[in-house]
Amino acid sequence: MKRKYADRQDWRRVLERDFACRRLRSDEFNGHVTLISIHQISEPLVVQMQNRDLCLADQGYVWMQHFPEGEHYAVTTMFNAEREIIQWYVDMTKRNSLSGEGIPYWDDLYLDLVVFPDGSYVIKDEDDLSEALRSSAITEEDFVLAHRTLNGLLHQIETGAHWIWNHSKKHLDWMLERN
């Protein structure tokens, strides 16, 4: 299982950035919110998804991450330079926590969900999750947790009930005004 940190210090394509981390307690969310503002990048990050090229990182883009308390997922909301949502990338996690330096991290359970502003979505890395189970990198309990978390999120997406789809822009404004 891989531990990943919100400040993404190993992200080599981003040459200059700002990083902020705040604790948020509100009616819709309890946990940590981070923001990476990309100022200079060696080359844009472009991926192909749903038969189209999506630019996920470039100069002026921001990535906001939510680490909800007591949940087994972390959500990265990717905004372009005009502050339009490109996508939400949801990592299923064994745990979300803070490093000794106060940087949020997640222990990645391989299974991911990409949600687009139109409500469509793509489930990613199911084969990686299965391989992690076969190779004993995760337990059967971790495998079940990843799928249970994914299924709960899919239900919330389909009903429009998840807080992230309704509050991302508000949380971005909150993070930007505090920076």
C-alpha positions, 0 to 999 in steps of 0.5 A, spaced: 500 500 500 502 506 498 502 512 502 501 519 498 501 526 501 497 532 499 503 537 498 505 532 493 513 534 494 515 529 489 511 532 483 516 534 478 512 537 473 510 542 477 516 547 478 513 553 482 506 552 487 503 554 493 500 549 498 495 551 503 492 546 508 486 548 513 481 544 518 474 545 516 468 544 520 461 545 517 454 542 516 457 539 510 464 537 511 469 535 517 476 534 516 482 537 512 482 541 506 488 542 502 490 547 496 495 546 491 496 553 486 500 551 480 504 557 478 509 554 473 509 547 470 514 544 465 509 541 461 501 540 462 498 534 464 494 531 459 490 525 459 485 521 455 478 519 458 472 518 455 475 519 448 477 526 449 484 529 452 483 533 458 488 538 461 488 536 468 494 541 470 497 547 467 499 554 469 494 557 473 490 551 475 488 549 482 488 542 485 483 542 492 483 536 496 478 534 501 480 529 507 474 527 510 474 525 518 472 518 519 471 516 511 475 512 507 476 516 501 480 523 499 477 527 493 481 531 489 477 537 485 481 539 479 480 546 477 482 550 470 485 557 470 478 560 470 476 556 476 471 551 472 471 544 475 475 539 470 473 533 474 473 530 481 478 524 482 476 520 488 481 515 491 479 509 496 483 509 502 485 505 508 486 511 512 486 519 512 491 522 517 496 527 518 504 527 518 508 529 524 509 536 520 501 537 519 501 534 512 494 530 510 496 523 507 492 517 505 494 510 504 491 508 497 487 502 496 488 503 489 481 503 487 479 510 484 473 514 481 473 520 476 467 524 476 465 529 471 461 535 472 456 532 467 455 527 472 458 521 468 464 517 471 469 512 470 471 507 475 479 506 475 484 501 477 480 495 479 485 491 476 490 494 480 486 493 486 485 485 485 493 485 483 494 488 490 490 482 493 493 477 490 500 479 491 498 480 499 499 488 498 492 489 501 488 484 505 481 481 503 478 486 508 481 492 505 479 489 498 472 489 501 473 496 504 475 499 497 469 496 494 464 498 499 466 505 499 466 506 492 459 503 492 457 508 497 459 514 493 456 511 487 449 511 490 451 519 492 453 521 485 447 518 482 442 521 487 446 528 487 447 527 495 454 528 496 457 534 499 463 535 494 458 535 488 455 541 491 460 545 495 466 544 491 466 552 489 464 554 495 470 551 499 475 553 493 473 560 495 474 559 502 481 556 501 483 562 496 480 568 501 484 565 507 491 564 503 
